[in-house]
Amino acid sequence: MEPNALVIDTIKENYQQMFAAEKKVADYILTNPEKAVSSNVSELAELSGVSDATVIRMCKHLGYQGFYQMKLNLARDLGQHQLVGYRGDQDNPDTAKEILQGIARNLLNTASRLDMNVILKCASLIRESEMVHAVAVGNTSPVAIDLGFRLGRLGIRASSALIAEYFLNSISLGSRRDVIVAISHSGSSKQVIQALELGKEKGMKSIAITGAARSPVSQIADYTLYIPVEDLLFSEFGAISHVYAMAVIDALLYFVANAERGPRDVDRLEMLLAEYKL
């Protein structure tokens, strides 16, 4: 693959050397490049009628490190903004009020599509766990750190880390009574997938909080809390808002907090923290 070569041209140049299944992926990208850019690896696999592994294998045969790198280059070729750019049906917002109204619409849409039975099952899992492993990577990591801290304030043992090796090590030392909460907007973060797979090997239950209903993360997790953000103020390449994930976590923690757990320990922590407040 030549540096800065167009993805479409690279696919055409290598088409005859591809396996039959890989050609299905190539055909879909050539015919629907815009849809390919807006899909994650599992969605593209489903649209092409192949497995996730086939999509990744085709991308590597083209010279890319994987699906995500190919997708970034295809987005560049199509002239799409990689960091910002409103992609909703409305006109680009000109005021802070319009931006916040867009966020509010997304939150209401998310609220209407959350399954209350799943929320309650997830809350029960967390309350009954020995340890909750909150995992995320990249710019989503602070959301997992915040979740871990807030669970601790509720008297529930929790582990979270900014470095993937740390949370993977914590999971490897855990037990089948532990629970993993995986947060990934794309649902395709490799280290989050590794954490879920490792937890499954150890018999742990898992919860995914993701913007991709059809993704590797949602396929592995026992329960998925889906965030259907339709009017993105920022694209998924690096600047996606975490407001929606944190709102879903707020709802989840509300039902976790309904059952008392270790009130004396929680009260003692509040007293300790009170020393640092006026």
C-alpha positions as CSV (number, residue, x, y, z in Angstrom):
1,M,0.0,0.0,0.0
2,E,1.4,3.4,-1.0
3,P,1.5,6.2,1.6
4,N,-1.7,8.3,1.4
5,A,-3.2,6.0,-1.2
6,L,-7.0,6.2,-1.5
7,V,-8.7,3.3,0.2
8,I,-11.0,2.7,-2.8
9,D,-8.0,2.6,-5.1
10,T,-6.2,0.2,-2.8
11,I,-9.2,-2.1,-2.7
12,K,-9.5,-2.2,-6.5
13,E,-5.8,-2.8,-6.9
14,N,-5.9,-5.8,-4.5
15,Y,-9.3,-7.1,-5.3
16,Q,-8.3,-10.1,-7.4
17,Q,-5.9,-11.4,-4.7
18,M,-8.7,-11.4,-2.0
19,F,-10.5,-14.5,-0.8
20,A,-14.2,-14.8,-1.7
21,A,-15.4,-13.7,1.7
22,E,-13.1,-10.7,1.7
23,K,-14.5,-9.7,-1.7
24,K,-17.9,-9.4,-0.1
25,V,-16.6,-6.8,2.3
26,A,-14.7,-5.0,-0.5
27,D,-17.8,-5.0,-2.7
28,Y,-19.9,-3.4,0.1
29,I,-17.3,-0.7,0.8
30,L,-16.9,0.1,-2.9
31,T,-20.7,0.4,-3.3
32,N,-21.5,2.1,0.1
33,P,-18.4,3.9,1.3
34,E,-20.4,6.4,3.4
35,K,-22.2,3.6,5.3
36,A,-18.9,1.7,5.7
37,V,-17.4,4.8,7.5
38,S,-20.4,5.1,9.8
39,S,-20.3,1.4,10.7
40,N,-18.2,-0.4,13.3
41,V,-16.5,-3.7,12.5
42,S,-19.5,-5.9,13.5
43,E,-22.0,-3.8,11.6
44,L,-19.8,-3.9,8.5
45,A,-19.5,-7.6,8.9
46,E,-23.3,-8.0,9.1
47,L,-23.9,-5.7,6.2
48,S,-21.4,-7.7,4.1
49,G,-22.6,-11.1,5.2
50,V,-19.3,-12.2,6.7
51,S,-17.7,-12.5,10.2
52,D,-15.8,-9.8,12.1
53,A,-12.6,-11.7,11.6
54,T,-13.1,-11.6,7.8
55,V,-13.4,-7.8,7.9
56,I,-10.3,-7.4,9.9
57,R,-8.4,-9.9,7.7
58,M,-9.3,-8.0,4.6
59,C,-8.1,-4.7,6.1
60,K,-4.8,-6.3,7.0
61,H,-4.4,-7.7,3.5
62,L,-4.8,-4.2,2.2
63,G,-1.9,-3.1,4.4
64,Y,-3.8,-1.5,7.3
65,Q,-3.2,-2.4,10.9
66,G,-6.9,-3.3,11.2
67,F,-10.4,-2.1,10.6
68,Y,-10.1,1.2,12.5
69,Q,-7.1,2.4,10.6
70,M,-8.8,1.6,7.3
71,K,-11.9,3.4,8.4
72,L,-9.9,6.5,9.4
73,N,-8.3,6.6,6.0
74,L,-11.7,6.1,4.2
75,A,-13.2,8.9,6.2
76,R,-10.3,11.1,5.2
77,D,-10.8,10.2,1.5
78,L,-14.5,11.1,1.7
79,G,-13.6,14.5,3.2
80,Q,-15.3,13.9,6.5
81,H,-14.1,15.7,9.6
82,Q,-12.3,13.4,12.0
83,L,-12.7,15.5,15.1
84,V,-15.7,17.7,14.9
85,G,-18.7,18.2,12.7
86,Y,-22.5,18.0,13.5
87,R,-24.0,15.0,11.8
88,G,-27.7,15.4,12.8
89,D,-30.7,16.2,10.7
90,Q,-30.8,19.8,12.1
91,D,-28.7,22.6,10.8
92,N,-25.4,23.2,12.5
93,P,-26.0,24.8,15.9
94,D,-25.0,28.4,16.2
95,T,-25.6,28.9,19.9
96,A,-24.8,27.1,23.2
97,K,-28.6,26.8,23.7
98,E,-29.0,24.9,20.4
99,I,-26.1,22.6,21.3
100,L,-27.6,21.8,24.7
101,Q,-31.0,21.2,23.2
102,G,-29.4,18.7,20.9
103,I,-27.8,17.0,23.8
104,A,-31.2,16.9,25.6
105,R,-32.9,15.3,22.6
106,N,-30.3,12.6,22.6
107,L,-30.7,12.0,26.3
108,L,-34.5,11.7,25.9
109,N,-34.0,9.3,23.0
110,T,-31.6,7.2,25.2
111,A,-34.1,7.2,28.1
112,S,-36.9,6.0,25.8
113,R,-34.9,3.0,24.6
114,L,-33.4,1.8,27.8
115,D,-34.8,-1.5,29.0
116,M,-35.9,-1.1,32.6
117,N,-35.6,-4.9,33.2
118,V,-32.0,-4.8,32.0
119,I,-31.2,-1.8,34.2
120,L,-32.6,-3.6,37.3
121,K,-30.7,-6.8,36.5
122,C,-27.5,-4.9,36.1
123,A,-28.1,-3.0,39.3
124,S,-28.7,-6.3,41.1
125,L,-25.5,-7.8,39.7
126,I,-23.4,-4.9,40.9
127,R,-25.0,-4.9,44.4
128,E,-24.3,-8.6,44.8
129,S,-20.7,-8.6,43.4
130,E,-17.5,-9.0,45.3
131,M,-15.7,-6.5,43.0
132,V,-16.8,-4.4,40.1
133,H,-14.1,-3.8,37.4
134,A,-14.9,-0.6,35.5
135,V,-13.0,-0.7,32.2
136,A,-12.5,1.7,29.4
137,V,-9.6,3.0,27.3
138,G,-8.4,6.2,25.7
139,N,-10.5,9.3,26.3
140,T,-13.3,7.2,27.8
141,S,-11.1,6.1,30.7
142,P,-12.1,9.0,33.0
143,V,-15.7,7.8,32.8
144,A,-14.6,4.4,34.2
145,I,-12.5,6.1,36.9
146,D,-15.5,8.1,37.9
147,L,-17.7,5.0,38.0
148,G,-15.2,3.2,40.2
149,F,-15.0,6.1,42.7
150,R,-18.8,6.5,42.9
151,L,-19.3,2.8,43.5
152,G,-16.9,3.0,46.3
153,R,-18.9,5.9,47.8
154,L,-21.9,3.5,47.8
155,G,-19.9,0.9,49.7
156,I,-19.2,-1.4,46.7
157,R,-15.7,-2.5,46.1
158,A,-14.6,-1.4,42.7
159,S,-11.5,-1.3,40.6
160,S,-10.6,1.0,37.7
161,A,-7.4,2.2,36.0
162,L,-6.3,4.6,33.2
163,I,-3.8,1.9,32.0
164,A,-5.2,-1.2,30.3
165,E,-2.6,-3.5,31.8
166,Y,-3.7,-2.5,35.3
167,F,-7.4,-3.4,34.8
168,L,-6.5,-6.6,32.9
169,N,-4.3,-7.6,35.9
170,S,-7.1,-6.8,38.3
171,I,-9.5,-9.0,36.4
172,S,-7.0,-11.8,36.2
173,L,-6.8,-11.8,40.0
174,G,-10.6,-11.6,40.4
175,S,-13.3,-14.3,41.1
176,R,-16.4,-15.5,39.4
177,R,-18.4,-13.3,41.8
178,D,-16.9,-10.2,40.2
179,V,-18.7,-8.0,37.6
180,I,-17.2,-6.1,34.7
181,V,-18.7,-2.8,33.5
182,A,-17.2,-2.1,30.1
183,I,-17.6,1.4,28.6
184,S,-16.9,1.8,24.9
185,H,-18.6,4.2,22.5
186,S,-17.6,2.3,19.4
187,G,-17.9,-1.1,21.1
188,S,-14.7,-2.1,19.3
189,S,-11.9,-1.1,21.6
190,K,-9.4,-4.1,21.6
191,Q,-8.4,-3.9,25.2
192,V,-11.9,-3.6,26.5
193,I,-12.8,-6.7,24.4
194,Q,-9.8,-8.4,26.0
195,A,-11.0,-7.5,29.5
196,L,-14.5,-9.0,28.7
197,E,-13.0,-12.1,27.2
198,L,-10.7,-12.6,30.2
199,G,-13.6,-12.0,32.6
200,K,-15.8,-14.6,30.8
201,E,-13.0,-17.2,31.1
202,K,-13.1,-16.6,34.9
203,G,-16.9,-16.9,35.0
204,M,-17.6,-13.2,35.6
205,K,-20.8,-11.5,34.5
206,S,-20.4,-8.3,32.4
207,I,-22.3,-5.2,31.5
208,A,-21.5,-3.1,28.3
209,I,-22.3,0.6,28.0
210,T,-21.9,1.4,24.3
211,G,-23.2,3.5,21.4
212,A,-23.1,0.4,19.1
213,A,-25.8,-2.1,19.6
214,R,-24.2,-4.5,17.2
215,S,-20.5,-4.6,18.2
216,P,-17.9,-7.0,19.6
217,V,-18.3,-5.6,23.1
218,S,-22.1,-6.0,23.1
219,Q,-21.8,-9.5,21.7
220,I,-19.5,-10.6,24.5
221,A,-21.2,-8.9,27.4
222,D,-24.1,-10.5,29.3
223,Y,-26.1,-7.2,29.3
224,T,-25.9,-4.2,27.1
225,L,-27.0,-0.6,28.0
226,Y,-27.3,1.0,24.6
227,I,-26.8,4.7,24.0
228,P,-28.5,5.5,20.7
229,V,-27.0,8.9,20.0
230,E,-28.3,10.0,16.6
231,D,-27.4,13.7,16.4
232,L,-23.7,13.7,17.1
233,L,-22.1,17.1,17.9
234,F,-18.8,15.4,17.5
235,S,-17.8,12.5,15.4
236,E,-16.5,9.2,16.9
237,F,-12.9,10.0,16.0
238,G,-11.6,11.3,19.3
239,A,-14.1,13.9,20.5
240,I,-17.3,12.1,21.2
241,S,-19.2,13.5,24.3
242,H,-19.3,11.3,27.4
243,V,-22.5,13.0,28.6
244,Y,-24.6,10.1,27.5
245,A,-22.6,7.4,29.0
246,M,-22.4,9.2,32.3
247,A,-26.2,9.8,32.2
248,V,-26.8,6.1,31.8
249,I,-24.4,5.4,34.6
250,D,-26.3,7.9,36.8
251,A,-29.5,6.0,36.2
252,L,-27.8,2.7,36.9
253,L,-26.3,3.9,40.1
254,Y,-29.6,5.3,41.3
255,F,-31.0,1.7,41.3
256,V,-27.8,0.3,42.7
257,A,-28.2,2.7,45.7
258,N,-31.7,1.7,46.4
259,A,-30.5,-1.3,48.3
260,E,-28.3,-0.5,51.3
261,R,-24.9,-2.0,51.3
262,G,-22.4,-1.4,54.1
263,P,-24.0,1.9,55.4
264,R,-21.5,2.2,58.3
265,D,-18.5,2.0,55.9
266,V,-20.1,4.6,53.6
267,D,-20.9,6.9,56.6
268,R,-17.3,6.5,57.8
269,L,-16.0,7.5,54.4
270,E,-18.2,10.5,54.3
271,M,-16.8,11.6,57.7
272,L,-13.3,11.3,56.5
273,L,-14.0,13.2,53.3
274,A,-15.8,15.9,55.3
275,E,-12.4,16.9,56.7
276,Y,-11.5,18.3,53.2
277,K,-14.7,20.3,52.8
278,L,-15.6,23.7,54.3
